[in-house]
């Protein structure tokens, strides 16, 4: 769990630095590449919250149907996710 926590903290820090250096607003965000739903949904959303999103931005999270729960879906929706794959 500590490795995941450290990795997500590093991602948030990298995004913050990129935003400070004029990172463009995202028109699409895809969180995938493995099984991101093994990471607690609130922690994933803490990373997403750092990304400047364009109005109408498509935000996708790759989900394994065996791992997804109603609580995860509610957290994703509240965090701005509007598509799962």
PyMOL Python script that loads the backbone (N, CA, C, O; Angstrom):
from pymol import cmd

cmd.read_pdbstr("""\
ATOM      1  N   UNK A   1       0.821  -1.201   0.000  1.00  0.00           N
ATOM      2  CA  UNK A   1       0.000   0.000   0.000  1.00  0.00           C
ATOM      3  C   UNK A   1       0.867   1.270   0.000  1.00  0.00           C
ATOM      4  O   UNK A   1       0.508   2.262  -0.634  1.00  0.00           O
ATOM      5  N   UNK A   2       1.988   1.242   0.696  1.00  0.00           N
ATOM      6  CA  UNK A   2       2.847   2.431   0.757  1.00  0.00           C
ATOM      7  C   UNK A   2       3.410   2.784  -0.615  1.00  0.00           C
ATOM      8  O   UNK A   2       3.532   3.961  -0.955  1.00  0.00           O
ATOM      9  N   UNK A   3       3.752   1.769  -1.401  1.00  0.00           N
ATOM     10  CA  UNK A   3       4.266   2.013  -2.747  1.00  0.00           C
ATOM     11  C   UNK A   3       3.210   2.734  -3.593  1.00  0.00           C
ATOM     12  O   UNK A   3       3.526   3.675  -4.320  1.00  0.00           O
ATOM     13  N   UNK A   4       1.970   2.289  -3.493  1.00  0.00           N
ATOM     14  CA  UNK A   4       0.879   2.932  -4.231  1.00  0.00           C
ATOM     15  C   UNK A   4       0.695   4.370  -3.776  1.00  0.00           C
ATOM     16  O   UNK A   4       0.550   5.272  -4.602  1.00  0.00           O
ATOM     17  N   UNK A   5       0.699   4.588  -2.473  1.00  0.00           N
ATOM     18  CA  UNK A   5       0.549   5.935  -1.917  1.00  0.00           C
ATOM     19  C   UNK A   5       1.659   6.852  -2.413  1.00  0.00           C
ATOM     20  O   UNK A   5       1.404   7.986  -2.816  1.00  0.00           O
ATOM     21  N   UNK A   6       2.888   6.357  -2.383  1.00  0.00           N
ATOM     22  CA  UNK A   6       4.034   7.149  -2.846  1.00  0.00           C
ATOM     23  C   UNK A   6       3.939   7.445  -4.342  1.00  0.00           C
ATOM     24  O   UNK A   6       4.231   8.558  -4.781  1.00  0.00           O
ATOM     25  N   UNK A   7       3.531   6.447  -5.117  1.00  0.00           N
ATOM     26  CA  UNK A   7       3.405   6.614  -6.564  1.00  0.00           C
ATOM     27  C   UNK A   7       2.353   7.678  -6.894  1.00  0.00           C
ATOM     28  O   UNK A   7       2.590   8.550  -7.730  1.00  0.00           O
ATOM     29  N   UNK A   8       1.203   7.603  -6.243  1.00  0.00           N
ATOM     30  CA  UNK A   8       0.147   8.580  -6.501  1.00  0.00           C
ATOM     31  C   UNK A   8       0.564   9.981  -6.065  1.00  0.00           C
ATOM     32  O   UNK A   8       0.226  10.963  -6.726  1.00  0.00           O
ATOM     33  N   UNK A   9       1.288  10.078  -4.966  1.00  0.00           N
ATOM     34  CA  UNK A   9       1.804  11.385  -4.523  1.00  0.00           C
ATOM     35  C   UNK A   9       2.767  11.952  -5.560  1.00  0.00           C
ATOM     36  O   UNK A   9       2.749  13.150  -5.839  1.00  0.00           O
ATOM     37  N   UNK A  10       3.600  11.095  -6.127  1.00  0.00           N
ATOM     38  CA  UNK A  10       4.536  11.536  -7.168  1.00  0.00           C
ATOM     39  C   UNK A  10       3.777  11.987  -8.416  1.00  0.00           C
ATOM     40  O   UNK A  10       4.157  12.970  -9.052  1.00  0.00           O
ATOM     41  N   UNK A  11       2.716  11.278  -8.766  1.00  0.00           N
ATOM     42  CA  UNK A  11       1.905  11.682  -9.918  1.00  0.00           C
ATOM     43  C   UNK A  11       1.270  13.050  -9.686  1.00  0.00           C
ATOM     44  O   UNK A  11       1.289  13.905 -10.570  1.00  0.00           O
ATOM     45  N   UNK A  12       0.708  13.254  -8.498  1.00  0.00           N
ATOM     46  CA  UNK A  12       0.093  14.550  -8.190  1.00  0.00           C
ATOM     47  C   UNK A  12       1.131  15.670  -8.251  1.00  0.00           C
ATOM     48  O   UNK A  12       0.856  16.743  -8.789  1.00  0.00           O
ATOM     49  N   UNK A  13       2.309  15.426  -7.706  1.00  0.00           N
ATOM     50  CA  UNK A  13       3.377  16.433  -7.724  1.00  0.00           C
ATOM     51  C   UNK A  13       3.800  16.743  -9.160  1.00  0.00           C
ATOM     52  O   UNK A  13       4.012  17.905  -9.507  1.00  0.00           O
ATOM     53  N   UNK A  14       3.922  15.717  -9.988  1.00  0.00           N
ATOM     54  CA  UNK A  14       4.305  15.916 -11.388  1.00  0.00           C
ATOM     55  C   UNK A  14       3.249  16.745 -12.123  1.00  0.00           C
ATOM     56  O   UNK A  14       3.582  17.661 -12.875  1.00  0.00           O
ATOM     57  N   UNK A  15       1.992  16.421 -11.901  1.00  0.00           N
ATOM     58  CA  UNK A  15       0.919  17.173 -12.555  1.00  0.00           C
ATOM     59  C   UNK A  15       0.938  18.630 -12.099  1.00  0.00           C
ATOM     60  O   UNK A  15       0.791  19.536 -12.920  1.00  0.00           O
ATOM     61  N   UNK A  16       1.117  18.864 -10.802  1.00  0.00           N
ATOM     62  CA  UNK A  16       1.171  20.240 -10.287  1.00  0.00           C
ATOM     63  C   UNK A  16       2.309  21.026 -10.936  1.00  0.00           C
ATOM     64  O   UNK A  16       2.138  22.192 -11.292  1.00  0.00           O
ATOM     65  N   UNK A  17       3.475  20.384 -11.090  1.00  0.00           N
ATOM     66  CA  UNK A  17       4.606  21.055 -11.753  1.00  0.00           C
ATOM     67  C   UNK A  17       4.271  21.345 -13.213  1.00  0.00           C
ATOM     68  O   UNK A  17       4.595  22.413 -13.731  1.00  0.00           O
ATOM     69  N   UNK A  18       3.626  20.394 -13.866  1.00  0.00           N
ATOM     70  CA  UNK A  18       3.261  20.581 -15.273  1.00  0.00           C
ATOM     71  C   UNK A  18       2.260  21.710 -15.441  1.00  0.00           C
ATOM     72  O   UNK A  18       2.369  22.505 -16.375  1.00  0.00           O
ATOM     73  N   UNK A  19       1.289  21.786 -14.545  1.00  0.00           N
ATOM     74  CA  UNK A  19       0.303  22.872 -14.596  1.00  0.00           C
ATOM     75  C   UNK A  19       1.003  24.213 -14.394  1.00  0.00           C
ATOM     76  O   UNK A  19       0.698  25.185 -15.084  1.00  0.00           O
ATOM     77  N   UNK A  20       1.936  24.267 -13.456  1.00  0.00           N
ATOM     78  CA  UNK A  20       2.686  25.503 -13.200  1.00  0.00           C
ATOM     79  C   UNK A  20       3.508  25.920 -14.415  1.00  0.00           C
ATOM     80  O   UNK A  20       3.819  27.098 -14.587  1.00  0.00           O
ATOM     81  N   UNK A  21       3.860  24.948 -15.257  1.00  0.00           N
ATOM     82  CA  UNK A  21       4.634  25.227 -16.471  1.00  0.00           C
ATOM     83  C   UNK A  21       3.746  25.266 -17.709  1.00  0.00           C
ATOM     84  O   UNK A  21       4.190  24.954 -18.814  1.00  0.00           O
ATOM     85  N   UNK A  22       2.483  25.655 -17.512  1.00  0.00           N
ATOM     86  CA  UNK A  22       1.530  25.879 -18.608  1.00  0.00           C
ATOM     87  C   UNK A  22       1.074  24.607 -19.313  1.00  0.00           C
ATOM     88  O   UNK A  22       0.921  24.600 -20.535  1.00  0.00           O
ATOM     89  N   UNK A  23       0.857  23.536 -18.562  1.00  0.00           N
ATOM     90  CA  UNK A  23       0.284  22.327 -19.150  1.00  0.00           C
ATOM     91  C   UNK A  23      -1.074  22.686 -19.751  1.00  0.00           C
ATOM     92  O   UNK A  23      -1.877  23.349 -19.094  1.00  0.00           O
ATOM     93  N   UNK A  24      -1.345  22.260 -20.988  1.00  0.00           N
ATOM     94  CA  UNK A  24      -2.636  22.598 -21.590  1.00  0.00           C
ATOM     95  C   UNK A  24      -3.794  21.891 -20.872  1.00  0.00           C
ATOM     96  O   UNK A  24      -3.609  20.874 -20.202  1.00  0.00           O
ATOM     97  N   UNK A  25      -4.969  22.452 -21.030  1.00  0.00           N
ATOM     98  CA  UNK A  25      -6.176  21.856 -20.468  1.00  0.00           C
ATOM     99  C   UNK A  25      -6.465  20.554 -21.202  1.00  0.00           C
ATOM    100  O   UNK A  25      -6.391  20.501 -22.430  1.00  0.00           O
ATOM    101  N   UNK A  26      -6.792  19.513 -20.460  1.00  0.00           N
ATOM    102  CA  UNK A  26      -7.048  18.200 -21.060  1.00  0.00           C
ATOM    103  C   UNK A  26      -8.424  18.167 -21.712  1.00  0.00           C
ATOM    104  O   UNK A  26      -9.409  18.634 -21.140  1.00  0.00           O
ATOM    105  N   UNK A  27      -8.475  17.614 -22.906  1.00  0.00           N
ATOM    106  CA  UNK A  27      -9.752  17.417 -23.583  1.00  0.00           C
ATOM    107  C   UNK A  27     -10.219  15.974 -23.459  1.00  0.00           C
ATOM    108  O   UNK A  27     -11.369  15.660 -23.764  1.00  0.00           O
ATOM    109  N   UNK A  28      -9.317  15.091 -23.009  1.00  0.00           N
ATOM    110  CA  UNK A  28      -9.633  13.684 -22.789  1.00  0.00           C
ATOM    111  C   UNK A  28      -8.629  13.124 -21.790  1.00  0.00           C
ATOM    112  O   UNK A  28      -7.432  13.395 -21.879  1.00  0.00           O
ATOM    113  N   UNK A  29      -9.128  12.341 -20.839  1.00  0.00           N
ATOM    114  CA  UNK A  29      -8.265  11.687 -19.858  1.00  0.00           C
ATOM    115  C   UNK A  29      -8.650  10.218 -19.817  1.00  0.00           C
ATOM    116  O   UNK A  29      -9.830   9.883 -19.711  1.00  0.00           O
ATOM    117  N   UNK A  30      -7.653   9.339 -19.900  1.00  0.00           N
ATOM    118  CA  UNK A  30      -7.887   7.901 -19.813  1.00  0.00           C
ATOM    119  C   UNK A  30      -7.026   7.346 -18.689  1.00  0.00           C
ATOM    120  O   UNK A  30      -5.799   7.437 -18.737  1.00  0.00           O
ATOM    121  N   UNK A  31      -7.666   6.776 -17.684  1.00  0.00           N
ATOM    122  CA  UNK A  31      -6.953   6.139 -16.577  1.00  0.00           C
ATOM    123  C   UNK A  31      -7.081   4.645 -16.798  1.00  0.00           C
ATOM    124  O   UNK A  31      -8.152   4.066 -16.620  1.00  0.00           O
ATOM    125  N   UNK A  32      -5.978   4.030 -17.188  1.00  0.00           N
ATOM    126  CA  UNK A  32      -6.008   2.609 -17.509  1.00  0.00           C
ATOM    127  C   UNK A  32      -4.623   2.026 -17.436  1.00  0.00           C
ATOM    128  O   UNK A  32      -3.796   2.448 -16.628  1.00  0.00           O
ATOM    129  N   UNK A  33      -4.376   1.056 -18.282  1.00  0.00           N
ATOM    130  CA  UNK A  33      -3.054   0.444 -18.318  1.00  0.00           C
ATOM    131  C   UNK A  33      -2.837  -0.505 -17.167  1.00  0.00           C
ATOM    132  O   UNK A  33      -1.968  -0.278 -16.325  1.00  0.00           O
ATOM    133  N   UNK A  34      -3.596  -1.538 -17.125  1.00  0.00           N
ATOM    134  CA  UNK A  34      -3.522  -2.476 -16.007  1.00  0.00           C
ATOM    135  C   UNK A  34      -4.881  -2.555 -15.359  1.00  0.00           C
ATOM    136  O   UNK A  34      -5.895  -2.727 -16.035  1.00  0.00           O
ATOM    137  N   UNK A  35      -4.898  -2.432 -14.078  1.00  0.00           N
ATOM    138  CA  UNK A  35      -6.163  -2.507 -13.357  1.00  0.00           C
ATOM    139  C   UNK A  35      -6.244  -1.350 -12.371  1.00  0.00           C
ATOM    140  O   UNK A  35      -6.025  -1.544 -11.176  1.00  0.00           O
ATOM    141  N   UNK A  36      -6.556  -0.148 -12.853  1.00  0.00           N
ATOM    142  CA  UNK A  36      -6.580   1.005 -11.955  1.00  0.00           C
ATOM    143  C   UNK A  36      -7.618   0.884 -10.847  1.00  0.00           C
ATOM    144  O   UNK A  36      -7.506   1.563  -9.826  1.00  0.00           O
ATOM    145  N   UNK A  37      -8.628   0.032 -11.026  1.00  0.00           N
ATOM    146  CA  UNK A  37      -9.645  -0.097  -9.988  1.00  0.00           C
ATOM    147  C   UNK A  37      -9.146  -0.864  -8.771  1.00  0.00           C
ATOM    148  O   UNK A  37      -9.878  -0.997  -7.791  1.00  0.00           O
ATOM    149  N   UNK A  38      -7.919  -1.371  -8.811  1.00  0.00           N
ATOM    150  CA  UNK A  38      -7.330  -1.961  -7.608  1.00  0.00           C
ATOM    151  C   UNK A  38      -6.845  -0.874  -6.657  1.00  0.00           C
ATOM    152  O   UNK A  38      -6.620  -1.133  -5.475  1.00  0.00           O
ATOM    153  N   UNK A  39      -6.682   0.344  -7.174  1.00  0.00           N
ATOM    154  CA  UNK A  39      -6.336   1.503  -6.347  1.00  0.00           C
ATOM    155  C   UNK A  39      -7.654   2.065  -5.812  1.00  0.00           C
ATOM    156  O   UNK A  39      -8.615   2.172  -6.574  1.00  0.00           O
ATOM    157  N   UNK A  40      -7.732   2.426  -4.537  1.00  0.00           N
ATOM    158  CA  UNK A  40      -8.974   3.002  -4.021  1.00  0.00           C
ATOM    159  C   UNK A  40      -9.444   4.179  -4.885  1.00  0.00           C
ATOM    160  O   UNK A  40      -8.659   5.047  -5.267  1.00  0.00           O
ATOM    161  N   UNK A  41     -10.731   4.180  -5.176  1.00  0.00           N
ATOM    162  CA  UNK A  41     -11.301   5.183  -6.079  1.00  0.00           C
ATOM    163  C   UNK A  41     -11.006   6.609  -5.626  1.00  0.00           C
ATOM    164  O   UNK A  41     -10.697   7.467  -6.453  1.00  0.00           O
ATOM    165  N   UNK A  42     -11.097   6.870  -4.339  1.00  0.00           N
ATOM    166  CA  UNK A  42     -10.840   8.228  -3.838  1.00  0.00           C
ATOM    167  C   UNK A  42      -9.403   8.655  -4.115  1.00  0.00           C
ATOM    168  O   UNK A  42      -9.145   9.828  -4.385  1.00  0.00           O
ATOM    169  N   UNK A  43      -8.467   7.711  -4.049  1.00  0.00           N
ATOM    170  CA  UNK A  43      -7.065   8.040  -4.338  1.00  0.00           C
ATOM    171  C   UNK A  43      -6.874   8.341  -5.820  1.00  0.00           C
ATOM    172  O   UNK A  43      -6.137   9.260  -6.176  1.00  0.00           O
ATOM    173  N   UNK A  44      -7.536   7.571  -6.688  1.00  0.00           N
ATOM    174  CA  UNK A  44      -7.467   7.871  -8.124  1.00  0.00           C
ATOM    175  C   UNK A  44      -8.049   9.251  -8.408  1.00  0.00           C
ATOM    176  O   UNK A  44      -7.503  10.013  -9.206  1.00  0.00           O
ATOM    177  N   UNK A  45      -9.156   9.563  -7.752  1.00  0.00           N
ATOM    178  CA  UNK A  45      -9.804  10.852  -7.986  1.00  0.00           C
ATOM    179  C   UNK A  45      -8.958  12.007  -7.459  1.00  0.00           C
ATOM    180  O   UNK A  45      -9.069  13.127  -7.958  1.00  0.00           O
ATOM    181  N   UNK A  46      -8.117  11.753  -6.460  1.00  0.00           N
ATOM    182  CA  UNK A  46      -7.228  12.816  -5.968  1.00  0.00           C
ATOM    183  C   UNK A  46      -6.194  13.187  -7.028  1.00  0.00           C
ATOM    184  O   UNK A  46      -5.754  14.335  -7.090  1.00  0.00           O
ATOM    185  N   UNK A  47      -5.810  12.234  -7.853  1.00  0.00           N
ATOM    186  CA  UNK A  47      -4.900  12.522  -8.969  1.00  0.00           C
ATOM    187  C   UNK A  47      -5.663  13.273 -10.063  1.00  0.00           C
ATOM    188  O   UNK A  47      -5.186  14.283 -10.580  1.00  0.00           O
ATOM    189  N   UNK A  48      -6.835  12.778 -10.405  1.00  0.00           N
ATOM    190  CA  UNK A  48      -7.643  13.421 -11.442  1.00  0.00           C
ATOM    191  C   UNK A  48      -7.953  14.873 -11.087  1.00  0.00           C
ATOM    192  O   UNK A  48      -7.994  15.734 -11.966  1.00  0.00           O
ATOM    193  N   UNK A  49      -8.167  15.141  -9.820  1.00  0.00           N
ATOM    194  CA  UNK A  49      -8.512  16.499  -9.373  1.00  0.00           C
ATOM    195  C   UNK A  49      -7.417  17.515  -9.680  1.00  0.00           C
ATOM    196  O   UNK A  49      -7.687  18.716  -9.722  1.00  0.00           O
ATOM    197  N   UNK A  50      -6.194  17.056  -9.892  1.00  0.00           N
ATOM    198  CA  UNK A  50      -5.076  17.962 -10.184  1.00  0.00           C
ATOM    199  C   UNK A  50      -5.002  18.356 -11.657  1.00  0.00           C
ATOM    200  O   UNK A  50      -4.293  19.299 -12.008  1.00  0.00           O
ATOM    201  N   UNK A  51      -5.719  17.651 -12.511  1.00  0.00           N
ATOM    202  CA  UNK A  51      -5.638  17.876 -13.955  1.00  0.00           C
ATOM    203  C   UNK A  51      -6.657  18.933 -14.377  1.00  0.00           C
ATOM    204  O   UNK A  51      -7.846  18.785 -14.099  1.00  0.00           O
ATOM    205  N   UNK A  52      -6.206  20.000 -15.047  1.00  0.00           N
ATOM    206  CA  UNK A  52      -7.171  20.982 -15.554  1.00  0.00           C
ATOM    207  C   UNK A  52      -7.937  20.382 -16.738  1.00  0.00           C
ATOM    208  O   UNK A  52      -7.345  19.990 -17.744  1.00  0.00           O
ATOM    209  N   UNK A  53      -9.257  20.319 -16.598  1.00  0.00           N
ATOM    210  CA  UNK A  53     -10.099  19.680 -17.607  1.00  0.00           C
ATOM    211  C   UNK A  53     -10.879  20.717 -18.406  1.00  0.00           C
ATOM    212  O   UNK A  53     -11.406  21.681 -17.849  1.00  0.00           O
ATOM    213  N   UNK A  54     -10.944  20.507 -19.712  1.00  0.00           N
ATOM    214  CA  UNK A  54     -11.766  21.351 -20.570  1.00  0.00           C
ATOM    215  C   UNK A  54     -13.239  21.034 -20.314  1.00  0.00           C
ATOM    216  O   UNK A  54     -13.579  19.934 -19.876  1.00  0.00           O
ATOM    217  N   UNK A  55     -14.096  21.996 -20.588  1.00  0.00           N
ATOM    218  CA  UNK A  55     -15.531  21.756 -20.503  1.00  0.00           C
ATOM    219  C   UNK A  55     -15.880  20.618 -21.456  1.00  0.00           C
ATOM    220  O   UNK A  55     -15.464  20.630 -22.615  1.00  0.00           O
ATOM    221  N   UNK A  56     -16.628  19.651 -20.984  1.00  0.00           N
ATOM    222  CA  UNK A  56     -17.021  18.522 -21.816  1.00  0.00           C
ATOM    223  C   UNK A  56     -15.946  17.463 -21.975  1.00  0.00           C
ATOM    224  O   UNK A  56     -16.088  16.560 -22.800  1.00  0.00           O
ATOM    225  N   UNK A  57     -14.876  17.555 -21.203  1.00  0.00           N
ATOM    226  CA  UNK A  57     -13.777  16.590 -21.278  1.00  0.00           C
ATOM    227  C   UNK A  57     -14.289  15.178 -21.006  1.00  0.00           C
ATOM    228  O   UNK A  57     -15.029  14.949 -20.050  1.00  0.00           O
ATOM    229  N   UNK A  58     -13.889  14.238 -21.853  1.00  0.00           N
ATOM    230  CA  UNK A  58     -14.214  12.834 -21.603  1.00  0.00           C
ATOM    231  C   UNK A  58     -13.187  12.279 -20.629  1.00  0.00           C
ATOM    232  O   UNK A  58     -11.984  12.349 -20.881  1.00  0.00           O
ATOM    233  N   UNK A  59     -13.658  11.730 -19.522  1.00  0.00           N
ATOM    234  CA  UNK A  59     -12.787  11.161 -18.494  1.00  0.00           C
ATOM    235  C   UNK A  59     -13.172   9.696 -18.331  1.00  0.00           C
ATOM    236  O   UNK A  59     -14.272   9.373 -17.882  1.00  0.00           O
ATOM    237  N   UNK A  60     -12.243   8.815 -18.706  1.00  0.00           N
ATOM    238  CA  UNK A  60     -12.492   7.380 -18.711  1.00  0.00           C
ATOM    239  C   UNK A  60     -11.636   6.677 -17.673  1.00  0.00           C
ATOM    240  O   UNK A  60     -10.467   7.014 -17.485  1.00  0.00           O
ATOM    241  N   UNK A  61     -12.231   5.693 -16.998  1.00  0.00           N
ATOM    242  CA  UNK A  61     -11.480   4.794 -16.125  1.00  0.00           C
ATOM    243  C   UNK A  61     -11.711   3.377 -16.628  1.00  0.00           C
ATOM    244  O   UNK A  61     -12.850   2.943 -16.803  1.00  0.00           O
ATOM    245  N   UNK A  62     -10.620   2.666 -16.857  1.00  0.00           N
ATOM    246  CA  UNK A  62     -10.689   1.267 -17.249  1.00  0.00           C
ATOM    247  C   UNK A  62     -11.085   0.456 -16.017  1.00  0.00           C
ATOM    248  O   UNK A  62     -10.467   0.587 -14.961  1.00  0.00           O
ATOM    249  N   UNK A  63     -12.108  -0.378 -16.151  1.00  0.00           N
ATOM    250  CA  UNK A  63     -12.620  -1.133 -15.000  1.00  0.00           C
ATOM    251  C   UNK A  63     -12.742  -2.613 -15.320  1.00  0.00           C
ATOM    252  O   UNK A  63     -13.162  -2.992 -16.413  1.00  0.00           O
ATOM    253  N   UNK A  64     -12.374  -3.437 -14.366  1.00  0.00           N
ATOM    254  CA  UNK A  64     -12.623  -4.866 -14.442  1.00  0.00           C
ATOM    255  C   UNK A  64     -13.987  -5.097 -13.801  1.00  0.00           C
ATOM    256  O   UNK A  64     -14.173  -4.759 -12.633  1.00  0.00           O
ATOM    257  N   UNK A  65     -14.944  -5.663 -14.532  1.00  0.00           N
ATOM    258  CA  UNK A  65     -16.285  -5.858 -13.973  1.00  0.00           C
ATOM    259  C   UNK A  65     -16.304  -6.652 -12.661  1.00  0.00           C
ATOM    260  O   UNK A  65     -17.217  -6.485 -11.851  1.00  0.00           O
ATOM    261  N   UNK A  66     -15.312  -7.504 -12.450  1.00  0.00           N
ATOM    262  CA  UNK A  66     -15.264  -8.290 -11.214  1.00  0.00           C
ATOM    263  C   UNK A  66     -14.860  -7.452 -10.006  1.00  0.00           C
ATOM    264  O   UNK A  66     -15.125  -7.845  -8.870  1.00  0.00           O
ATOM    265  N   UNK A  67     -14.223  -6.303 -10.233  1.00  0.00           N
ATOM    266  CA  UNK A  67     -13.708  -5.480  -9.135  1.00  0.00           C
ATOM    267  C   UNK A  67     -14.579  -4.276  -8.801  1.00  0.00           C
ATOM    268  O   UNK A  67     -14.481  -3.739  -7.698  1.00  0.00           O
ATOM    269  N   UNK A  68     -15.414  -3.848  -9.714  1.00  0.00           N
ATOM    270  CA  UNK A  68     -16.143  -2.591  -9.556  1.00  0.00           C
ATOM    271  C   UNK A  68     -17.298  -2.743  -8.560  1.00  0.00           C
ATOM    272  O   UNK A  68     -17.968  -3.774  -8.511  1.00  0.00           O
ATOM    273  N   UNK A  69     -17.506  -1.698  -7.780  1.00  0.00           N
ATOM    274  CA  UNK A  69     -18.608  -1.679  -6.816  1.00  0.00           C
ATOM    275  C   UNK A  69     -19.430  -0.411  -7.032  1.00  0.00           C
ATOM    276  O   UNK A  69     -18.987   0.521  -7.704  1.00  0.00           O
ATOM    277  N   UNK A  70     -20.613  -0.386  -6.465  1.00  0.00           N
ATOM    278  CA  UNK A  70     -21.450   0.804  -6.558  1.00  0.00           C
ATOM    279  C   UNK A  70     -20.744   1.997  -5.920  1.00  0.00           C
ATOM    280  O   UNK A  70     -20.793   3.105  -6.455  1.00  0.00           O
ATOM    281  N   UNK A  71     -20.094   1.779  -4.790  1.00  0.00           N
ATOM    282  CA  UNK A  71     -19.372   2.863  -4.111  1.00  0.00           C
ATOM    283  C   UNK A  71     -18.270   3.435  -5.009  1.00  0.00           C
ATOM    284  O   UNK A  71     -18.089   4.651  -5.076  1.00  0.00           O
ATOM    285  N   UNK A  72     -17.532   2.553  -5.700  1.00  0.00           N
ATOM    286  CA  UNK A  72     -16.491   3.020  -6.627  1.00  0.00           C
ATOM    287  C   UNK A  72     -17.110   3.868  -7.735  1.00  0.00           C
ATOM    288  O   UNK A  72     -16.607   4.942  -8.065  1.00  0.00           O
ATOM    289  N   UNK A  73     -18.203   3.375  -8.299  1.00  0.00           N
ATOM    290  CA  UNK A  73     -18.860   4.102  -9.387  1.00  0.00           C
ATOM    291  C   UNK A  73     -19.335   5.476  -8.909  1.00  0.00           C
ATOM    292  O   UNK A  73     -19.209   6.465  -9.631  1.00  0.00           O
ATOM    293  N   UNK A  74     -19.874   5.535  -7.703  1.00  0.00           N
ATOM    294  CA  UNK A  74     -20.332   6.815  -7.161  1.00  0.00           C
ATOM    295  C   UNK A  74     -19.157   7.771  -6.952  1.00  0.00           C
ATOM    296  O   UNK A  74     -19.263   8.965  -7.232  1.00  0.00           O
ATOM    297  N   UNK A  75     -18.043   7.240  -6.461  1.00  0.00           N
ATOM    298  CA  UNK A  75     -16.846   8.065  -6.259  1.00  0.00           C
ATOM    299  C   UNK A  75     -16.306   8.557  -7.594  1.00  0.00           C
ATOM    300  O   UNK A  75     -15.944   9.726  -7.725  1.00  0.00           O
ATOM    301  N   UNK A  76     -16.251   7.671  -8.584  1.00  0.00           N
ATOM    302  CA  UNK A  76     -15.790   8.074  -9.911  1.00  0.00           C
ATOM    303  C   UNK A  76     -16.683   9.180 -10.475  1.00  0.00           C
ATOM    304  O   UNK A  76     -16.188  10.191 -10.973  1.00  0.00           O
ATOM    305  N   UNK A  77     -17.977   8.985 -10.396  1.00  0.00           N
ATOM    306  CA  UNK A  77     -18.916   9.966 -10.950  1.00  0.00           C
ATOM    307  C   UNK A  77     -18.750  11.321 -10.259  1.00  0.00           C
ATOM    308  O   UNK A  77     -18.697  12.359 -10.918  1.00  0.00           O
ATOM    309  N   UNK A  78     -18.670  11.299  -8.934  1.00  0.00           N
ATOM    310  CA  UNK A  78     -18.494  12.543  -8.173  1.00  0.00           C
ATOM    311  C   UNK A  78     -17.159  13.209  -8.503  1.00  0.00           C
ATOM    312  O   UNK A  78     -17.035  14.430  -8.415  1.00  0.00           O
ATOM    313  N   UNK A  79     -16.156  12.402  -8.884  1.00  0.00           N
ATOM    314  CA  UNK A  79     -14.834  12.929  -9.205  1.00  0.00           C
ATOM    315  C   UNK A  79     -14.684  13.406 -10.634  1.00  0.00           C
ATOM    316  O   UNK A  79     -13.629  13.919 -11.008  1.00  0.00           O
ATOM    317  N   UNK A  80     -15.737  13.244 -11.451  1.00  0.00           N
ATOM    318  CA  UNK A  80     -15.696  13.752 -12.813  1.00  0.00           C
ATOM    319  C   UNK A  80     -15.602  12.704 -13.902  1.00  0.00           C
ATOM    320  O   UNK A  80     -15.564  13.047 -15.084  1.00  0.00           O
ATOM    321  N   UNK A  81     -15.565  11.434 -13.533  1.00  0.00           N
ATOM    322  CA  UNK A  81     -15.508  10.367 -14.546  1.00  0.00           C
ATOM    323  C   UNK A  81     -16.869  10.291 -15.231  1.00  0.00           C
ATOM    324  O   UNK A  81     -17.909  10.264 -14.572  1.00  0.00           O
ATOM    325  N   UNK A  82     -16.847  10.255 -16.563  1.00  0.00           N
ATOM    326  CA  UNK A  82     -18.098  10.167 -17.310  1.00  0.00           C
ATOM    327  C   UNK A  82     -18.116   8.995 -18.287  1.00  0.00           C
ATOM    328  O   UNK A  82     -19.012   8.885 -19.124  1.00  0.00           O
ATOM    329  N   UNK A  83     -17.119   8.124 -18.170  1.00  0.00           N
ATOM    330  CA  UNK A  83     -17.059   6.943 -19.044  1.00  0.00           C
ATOM    331  C   UNK A  83     -16.218   5.876 -18.364  1.00  0.00           C
ATOM    332  O   UNK A  83     -15.193   6.181 -17.754  1.00  0.00           O
ATOM    333  N   UNK A  84     -16.654   4.617 -18.470  1.00  0.00           N
ATOM    334  CA  UNK A  84     -15.829   3.494 -18.032  1.00  0.00           C
ATOM    335  C   UNK A  84     -15.649   2.563 -19.214  1.00  0.00           C
ATOM    336  O   UNK A  84     -16.483   2.520 -20.118  1.00  0.00           O
ATOM    337  N   UNK A  85     -14.559   1.823 -19.202  1.00  0.00           N
ATOM    338  CA  UNK A  85     -14.324   0.870 -20.298  1.00  0.00           C
ATOM    339  C   UNK A  85     -13.841  -0.437 -19.725  1.00  0.00           C
ATOM    340  O   UNK A  85     -13.582  -1.380 -20.473  1.00  0.00           O
TER     341      UNK A  85
END
""", "prot")
cmd.dss("prot")
cmd.show_as("cartoon", "prot")
cmd.util.cbc("prot")
cmd.orient("prot")
